[in-house]
Amino acid sequence: MKLTGKQTWTYSKPLYINATGTAVGPEEAAGPLGETYDITFGDLHCGQENWELAERHLMEQAIEACMKKAGKSPDEMDLFLSGDLINQTVIANYTARKNQIPYLGLFGACSTSMETLALASALVDGDFANTVLTAVSSHNATAERQFRYPTEYGGQKPDTATYTVTGAGASIVSAKPSPIQIKAATIGRVLDLGITDPFDMGSAMAPAAADTIATHFEDTGRSPDDYDLIVTGDLSAVGSPILLELLREKNYDLSSNHQDCGLLVYRPDQPVFAGGSGCACSAVVTYGHLLKEMKEGKLKRIFVVATGALMNPMMVQQKETIPTIAHGVVIEATDGGGV
């Protein structure tokens, strides 16, 4: 691996996503990408006694689906990189307790999907591991309970609010050839433009996404035209137009090849306010829909930029502004064999 420019890792080895697994809740299953997920549940409890157990079950199911596709077992994994939104990343921690794979817990809020993928690739590229499992999760009810108000409270929300995706996504990264190759990653900076409203994550995170995307172009000498698709994690209907405007100011036009996972995951008529968010938002869309499009030859090279808001409820109550980050990974379709 080498550092390209200021913030971009270019991997030296050919690195691949050998398999993925996705599991989602009812609203996601009813959305336009429903058929692209491996496992779907008809209610938020996912057959469990409480919402936190439901989220853990989603992560476990996504991992199980991923392992099955790859024909692998947990004892064949060298490392497990995982994270979620709940205090002390307990969903990932308890999942790691079960699967007994050497574990690194990560937190980048909703950017964790691409953080885990970038770091897994770096570890394989540097010969620190041969095969790495990644997984992230989020759950609408667990996130609402932690970050906003008790769900029983029934508080009204503004149209700028996003709807946390109930789901989990897993991937296996190694040097074994497959149709999906990981080429590079751009690691984001923490930016804060003074947003204090936790019900407007799109406005808060758009500057971080713009910064990472612009830096990627500067580091690599590429332009928007070098990608079939540049997809952000969860800027929603509010943050996506802000992103495009910020990049126009830097002379980058993404109007023809930008999409947002938070807008792809749900239909416009679903009760999701400005769109989707959460660790699982970019994970289930990428590992389900986007990689399917690549395997079918509809996309050749994509840049997935997952965004995260790095606050907690206490900071919001103390009127702190919201720091944000975005990490991006370049993924390409290949002619390689495999799952």
N, C-alpha and C positions, 0 to 999 in steps of 0.2 A: 504494500500500500504506500502511496505517496501523497503528500499534501500538494494540492493544486491550487494556486492562488492563496487566499487567506483562510478559507473555511471549508474547502471541499476535499473530501477523501476520494482518490481514484484508486480502485482496487487493482492490485497487480495480478492476482490469480483470476481465472474464470470462476465466478461464484454463482450459485444457482439457488432458486427456490424449488426444492424437490417436491413439496406438497404443501397444501393449505387445508385448514378446516374452519368452518364457520357455523355458529349457532345463534339464533335470534329469537326474539319474543314476538308477540302477536301483531303489533303495529308494523314492525319491519317485515314480517311474513306477508302482511296484506299490501305492502308497498309494491312498486313497479319491478323491484329486483327479487321478489320473493322466490322465484324458481332457481336463483343462483346460489342459495344458501344450502348447506349440507343438512342442517337440522333446524326445525322450527317448533316453537311452542305456542299453544293457543291461549295462554294466560301468563301474567307476570310472575306467578309463583313457580312456574316451570316444574310443577309436581313436588315442590319443596315446602317446608313449614314456614319459611320467612323469606324476605326478599334477598338478604345477604347470602343465604344458602342457595337461592335461585341463581344469583350471579355466579357463585362458585360452580354450580352445576353447569351453567353455560360455558364457562372456561374449560371445565373438564370434558364436556361433550365436544367442544371445538378441537381440543387436543386429541381426543380419541379418534375423531374423524380424520384429522391430519395424519396421525400415526397409521391408521388403517390404509389410507391411500398410498402412503410411502412404504408399506410393508415393514414398518419398524416398531420397536418396543421402547419403552422409556430407558431401559438399561443400555440401549445403543446410542443415547444422546450424551454428549460430553458436557453440555451446559444448557441451562434453562434460563432465559431472560424474559422477565414478565413484569407487568405493572397494571394498576387499575386506579380508580379515583377515591377509594374508600380509605379512611384513616390508617396510616402505616401500611398501605397496600396489602391489606389482610386477605383479599381474594387471591392474589398471587402467592402470598406467603403460605396460606393453607393448601393451595393447590400444589405448591412445591413440597409441602410436608407429605402429601399423598404420593407424588410421583417419584420422589427420592432421587432426582437429578441434581447435580451440583448447580447452585442457584445464585443468580444475581437479580435482586429486586430493583426496579427502576421506576422513577416517577417523572414524567414530563407532562402531566395532565393529559389532555386529549392528543398531544403530540407523541405519546408513548409508543404508538404502533410503529412509527418510522424510526424512533429512537432505538427500539429493540432490534429492528431490522438492520439499521446501519451498524450498530455495535456487534451484532451477531456476525455480519459480513466481515467486519474488521478483525474479529477474533479468529475466524477461519482463515482469512487472508494472512494473518500473522503467525499461523501455525500454533495458536494457543488452544485450538479446538478443531476437530474434524467435522463434527455434526452438531448444530445448535438448534434447539427448539425455542421459538418465541411465542408469546401469547399475551393478549390484552383483553380486558373486558370492561363493560359499564352496564348499568341497569338504571332505568328511569326512576324507579321508586327508591333505590338506595341513594342515588345522587340527589334527588329532591329532598330526601330526609336529611342528608348531611349538609348540603350547600345552600339550601334556601329555607323552606318552611316545612313543618310536619305535613305530610300529605293529607292528614285528616283536617288540617286547617282550612283547606279549600280556598286559599288566597287567589285573587285575580292576578293575571299576568299581562304585561304589555305585548304588543305584536312583535317587539324586538327579541323576545325570549326565544330560546331554542329548546328542543325536546331531546333529552338525553336518550341515545339509542340503547335499547336493551339487547345485548348481544356479546359475542366474543369471537375473536379471530386468532388463529394459530398458524405458524409456518415453520418449515424445516429448511435450514440453510446449510449447504455444504458445497464442496467442489465437484460433486457428482453431477455430470451433465443432465440438463432437463430443458424443456422448452422456454423457461423463464430465467433470465440472467440478471444479476444485480451488478451494475457497472460503477456507480459512484454514489456518494452521499454528501450533502451540504449541511453542516451543523449550524444551527441558528444561534443568534444572540438574544439575550433577554431585553425586550423593549417595553417601554411604558409611556404611553402618550396621554396619561392622565384620566382615563376612563375609570369611573368609580361604580358604575351600575352593573351588578352581577346579572341583570336581566338583559344585558346588551353585549354579549360575548363577541358577536360579529364585528362590531366597531372596535372593540379592544384588541382583537387578534389580527385584524387585517394588516396593520403596519408591520407586525412580525413576519407574516407571510410574504409581504412585498419585499421586505429586507432580505429574507433568505433567497427568494427567487432572483432578485436583482444581483445579489452577491454570487449566486450560482452562475449567472450569465457572465459576470465580470471575471470570475475565477476560471471558467472553462472556455471563454471566447465564443460561447454559443448564444443563440437567440431563440425567441419563442418558436420560430419556424423549424427549429431542429427537433421539435417534439410534436408527436401526433396529439398529445394531450398533456396539459399541466393541470393537475387536479389538487385542490386544497381539501383540508380535512373537514372543517365544520365552521366555515365563515357564514353560512346561511344566506338568506335573501338580503340581509342587512350588510354583512361584511363583504360579500362578493363584489358588488359595485364599487365599494371603497377600495378594494384591492386593485381592480382594473384602473381606477383613476390614479392611485398612487404610482402604479407602474407606468402609466402614460406620462406622468411627470418625469419619469426617468427614461423616457423614449422607448419603452417596451410595450408592444400592443398584444395583449392576450385575448382580445375580444373574440377571436375565431376558434381558439383551442383551449379555453379554460372551462372547467366544470368544478362543482363543489360536491363532495360526498354528502354533505348535509342536505343538499337539494335533490340528489339522485336517489337517496334511500327511501324517500316518502313521496306520495302523490300530493299534488297541490291541494286536494280536497280533504286530506287527513288532518286531524286536530293537533298539529305540531308547531303552531305559531310560525316562526321564521325558518324552521327547518331543523335538521338533526345536529346533534353534537355528542360528545363523549368519546372515550378511548376506542370504543367499538365502532364508531361511525366510519372513520377512514379504514379500519381493519376489515370490516365485513364487506364494504364496497370494493376495496382493493382485492382482497383475497378471494372474493366471490366473483363479482361482476367484471372488474377490470382485467383480471388475469384470464378469465374466460374469453373476453374479447381479444386478448393478445394471442391466446392459443388458437383462436379461430381466424387469425390473420387480419383482424380488423384494426388492430393497433400494433405498431412496431416498437416505438419508444415512448415511454411516459415518464413524467416527473411527478411523484406523489409527495405533496408537502402537507404534513399533518401539523395542525396548530394547537397550542395549549395555553390556558390561562392559569398562571402559577400562584393563585391566591387560595386562602381558606376562609371560612366564615368569620373567624375572629378578626382577620385583617379588614374584611369588608365592614364589620360592625365598628371598627376603629377608624373608619373613613379613609383607609389607605386606598391608593390607586392600584390598578390591576396590572402586574407584570405579565408579559406574554412571550411565547417562543414559538418557533416553527422549525422543524427538521424535514429535509427533503431527500428522497432516494430515487435514483435513476434506475428504471427497470426496462429491460429490452427483451423482445421475443427472439428466440434463436431457433436453429434447426436441430437442436440437441434432442436426444431421446429422454425417456424417463416419464415420471408421473405427470 
